[in-house]
Amino acid sequence: MTGFELFAPYVISCVSGIAVPLFQSVYGSGGKFLGLMGKKLDKKTKQLIYTASGEYGERYFKRHGMLKALGMREAVRLESVYTAVQFLDEQEIRSFESIQNLEEAYRKANKRSFQQQDCQKQEGLKIANQKQYLMVLGQPGAGKSTFLRKIGLEALKGQKGGFKHDRIPVFIELKSFPSSQRDIKELIVEEFSICGFPEPEQFIAKALEQGKLLILLDGLDEVPTVNTNEVISKIQNFVDRYDKNSFIVSCRTAAYRNNFQRFTDVKIADFDDTQIEQFIGNWFQSEVDKQAGTAQKCWELLQKPEYAAAKELAHTPLLLTFLCLTYDRSQNFRNNRSGLYNEALRILLAEWAAEKRIQKEEIYQGLSTQLEVSLLSEIAYTGFEADKLFFSQREVVEQIKTFLAGNLNAPKHLDGEAVLKAMAVQQGILVERAQDVYSFSHLTLQEYLTAQYIADNNLIEQLVTDHLSDARWREVFLLVAGLVHSKNGADDLLLLMEKEAQKYINTPKLQKLLQWADAATKDSEGDFKPVGKRAAAIAYACSASAYANANANANAYYDYDIAIAIANAIANANAIAKVNGIAIAITHFIAYLNASANAYPITIAEEFKKIKIFKDVNWTELIAQLTALKDRFPDANQSHETDLAFLDCLLDTWCNALHLNKEIVKLSYEEVKALVDYLSANDLIIKCKEAAAIISAKTWEKIESRMLLVPENSTI
């Protein structure tokens, strides 16, 4: 079904309701029609118009009301998956911000999105109803063509549709605009002639004269360069001549040169979370998917921190379609995220243009897709290494010229700016964010291309040495793990990470803490891997460290720097424990002062007793002691000193039971920070192992057996 069946009566009523009076006006003005002149339309003629109206509507639904993209097995109704778009106004389209301001705004927003968080957005359909002349701009895959097609469908539905003007839509793809021997009017006449409208030339002449058409011109950027100026001139002249009609034109933002003075320029906004969730819900609406809750599961998966980079791609409708197709195949996203992002990159570089049958012009002679990826990788890495997300046009142009000179022997006088503009127009991977300021379309793609450059240029050792503890590079590590395909590629990466991580255990206290965690859990009864047991023990020790440090200075637990660092250490240790099947969530020891948490120590003790990860602990005695302490829990009116005394007693009780020397957990800020980096690095090693395409089981077994242990050759 195309959806026409659902709206056929309304479509026929809409088109014929406009067409019949137009044909009648041809008669009334003395025009000749089917050999008749000056007469009312007879029943037979009206029926002919009704039939042609139905044929026109059905043809529109079949051609423009179905969606099939990115290798979909079957086409789906556009309206079944359509998610309403929103527009940014002209101020958001033409920015004159500096690189510094853009960098600051991105970091302040703390989101994986280049779109301003406080920008004003308006509903697309509402604007289409308000503006007679509309220029719809957007990045590749933003949904420009889909929006134009949807507006046409709404117009065809007449009073039942969302387009509130009596217009018959005509959809024209400008990529196939013919030579100068034909014009727009001829193309429109052809659309109606095919559907059996009688005397289509006279009918269209009258329709244009009275302003009864909604003319949808899709893909101004897809017109071959040699024809661009001629096509723009034809459109402008046509609009001027038939200015009573409604016009909507679409164009990629990078290709638009503000040619249409009559038109209101708007830009399609990135999908927000609400739109992403709605799109996923629309996509998975079969009875099987509804019963399985597929849409909700897909959405919840994208909400997880480990899929933040994949979710960033979902802000672009084309790539969200790709993600839905990927999830539909396996009810999951790939562990090897580098493969996922490589496919997304390929879609933008070549596949989307091929599916739309756009004849891409060569960006530069000899610049293959493979070489272009190498060029983009170099730009991405250079910027990421310098902690830059935005680049001046001048520096990107210089990189392009240097790359082409070195790889294709390009001349020094090469027009690098033209190459950059062509790349921005054709693929949209590099985007002009403000005047002469560029960035990658998605941070995810910059990270992927950075990882590609590291893998291609054997910079793995430098990556580990310089950036193991830098959270900004975490995604790059995971991508590199999936990209190295040599015999020992991922093995070498993990071994280098292990060696670098061991450097963080650089004080006697930190070594003693690891030694205690091993001794307290080694050969215990719990059926968990030793590294998981050690991680849970370290999480507890970090929790105790929060109070031990606080008690050393009566006001110290208001020291947010060390409190946050300890919380991060606990979170990292918990993550390692959880991966190994231990799901106890150790919390910050100071949280025990929360009145709602006064039973928490007993609960944790009971959980520890159940999973048996500690050895030589009398859990019955400990739980009895904690129960007795519960009755001494300070109320809100007691002094700060009373709070500390209670916690001191609680800490003593726990440490004595677990054979933990309190002095070990009295860590300095520098030691806590080193422990955070150490635990974070080990958590990253585990995640890189999961993301790796190939890794030796023997290598991983050895790394895992040494994890969270003091290195044998330590000299501290």
Order of alpha helices (4+ residues) and beta strands (2+ residues): alpha-beta-beta-alpha-beta-beta-alpha-beta-alpha-alpha-beta-alpha-beta-alpha-beta-alpha-alpha-beta-alpha-beta-beta-alpha-alpha-alpha-alpha-alpha-alpha-alpha-alpha-beta-alpha-alpha-beta-beta-alpha-alpha-alpha-alpha-alpha-alpha-alpha-alpha-alpha-alpha-alpha-alpha
